[in-house]
């Protein structure tokens, strides 16, 4: 099994806040990230796929095709958007980086499989100090 990774970047705003909590409790749990006026990040996204090498191409998957999938199913929807308000696959979901990684997985799993390989992981770096990795169910 061989693993290959495509890295992309995107910028997006969000707010960590539960509507059923008071402003004080949200601030206590989520700190600055609960700012009622939102905040944003310059995210880095790594998508890793796995499979066997195709003897005709020497590829597990064509990274140009992976890039097209990322643009169509993820980046066009989230780059320079508000994750809480603008992104269809995040609607009604808590916009933590953990949840975002799971939801990006759901967007890509089927299309990646159609290329003849499997999605292995989604990694999102939110800040220099914080990142999340998701490996599916």
MOWO-V767660 format. One record per residue. RES is the residue in one small letter. PHI is phi in whole degrees, 0 to 359 (999 if undefined). PSI is psi in whole degrees, -180 to 180 (999 if undefined). OMEGA is omega in whole degrees, 0 to 359 (none if undefined). Layout:
RES,PHI,PSI,OMEGA
RES,PHI,PSI,OMEGA
This chain:
x,999,133,179
x,242,142,182
x,244,133,175
x,230,150,187
x,230,138,173
x,247,131,179
x,251,135,176
x,225,167,175
x,231,154,174
x,205,158,177
x,243,138,180
x,203,154,176
x,255,156,173
x,196,177,177
x,216,131,175
x,266,106,184
x,198,137,174
x,258,125,182
x,294,-21,180
x,274,-1,177
x,254,156,175
x,289,162,176
x,302,-37,181
x,295,-45,180
x,293,-41,177
x,301,-44,179
x,295,-38,180
x,295,-43,184
x,277,-44,189
x,254,-5,177
x,58,-140,182
x,301,-24,183
x,290,-10,178
x,265,11,180
x,311,123,182
x,299,-19,179
x,264,15,176
x,73,173,172
x,204,167,184
x,225,168,180
x,222,155,166
x,259,98,186
x,277,153,167
x,243,136,184
x,235,126,174
x,246,127,176
x,243,119,181
x,249,130,175
x,244,160,181
x,222,157,178
x,168,-172,177
x,268,152,179
x,286,129,175
x,287,121,183
x,296,-23,180
x,282,-37,185
x,254,-23,186
x,79,7,182
x,253,150,162
x,284,-46,174
x,206,153,177
x,284,117,183
x,297,-25,175
x,295,-38,177
x,290,-37,176
x,298,-42,179
x,299,-42,178
x,298,-44,178
x,298,-45,179
x,301,-44,180
x,296,-48,185
x,292,-47,189
x,267,-16,184
x,229,-66,191
x,299,-43,179
x,298,-25,182
x,271,-27,188
x,245,-22,185
x,291,128,182
x,58,39,178
x,236,167,172
x,266,115,184
x,301,-33,183
x,281,-26,188
x,244,-29,190
x,252,-15,192
x,258,116,185
x,303,-44,184
x,281,-5,175
x,254,-4,183
x,302,126,178
x,80,6,181
x,248,153,177
x,288,131,190
x,268,37,172
x,293,160,179
x,296,-32,177
x,299,-49,180
x,293,-40,178
x,301,-42,179
x,299,-44,179
x,297,-43,182
x,289,-35,174
x,295,-41,176
x,307,-48,182
x,299,-34,179
x,289,-32,189
x,258,-22,188
x,305,-50,180
x,294,-51,180
x,300,-36,177
x,294,-43,179
x,301,-36,179
x,295,-19,176
x,277,-6,178
x,94,16,176
x,223,-176,183
x,239,146,173
x,287,130,180
x,257,-46,181
x,202,156,170
x,240,126,175
x,237,131,177
x,234,126,173
x,258,119,183
x,271,-41,178
x,222,177,177
x,300,-25,185
x,254,-12,187
x,233,130,173
x,214,162,182
x,228,141,172
x,234,138,179
x,231,133,183
x,244,24,180
x,87,-174,184
x,305,999,none
